[in-house]
Amino acid sequence: MGLVSVRLFANLREIVGHPRVVLEANSMREVLKALRSEHPALQPLLCEDGEVRPYITILVNGENIRDLEALATSLSDGDEVAIFPPVSGG
């Protein structure tokens, strides 16, 4: 398993208490499983019926996982994952 850096933004960062965590994972599915296990309050915000909620954006090294292999996206040691909740402004 590789070590990946996971950057969290907005309310996700507030729930975790840190802007970045380092996890051992080989896929995006493993990243989300680890995050939800360590921080159960993330579960309803990130996933629904085993899939990433449509309003959550996840990038791996700057590429949207929806353009890759979604939760099956493979990760390597040193990859950076960024998870963004919906953003609103005014």
ABEGO torsion letter per residue (X at the ends): XBBBBBBBBEAAAAAAGBABBBBBBABAAAAAAAAAAABAAAAAAABBGGBBBAABBBBBGGBBAAABAEAABBBBBGBBBBBBBBBBBX
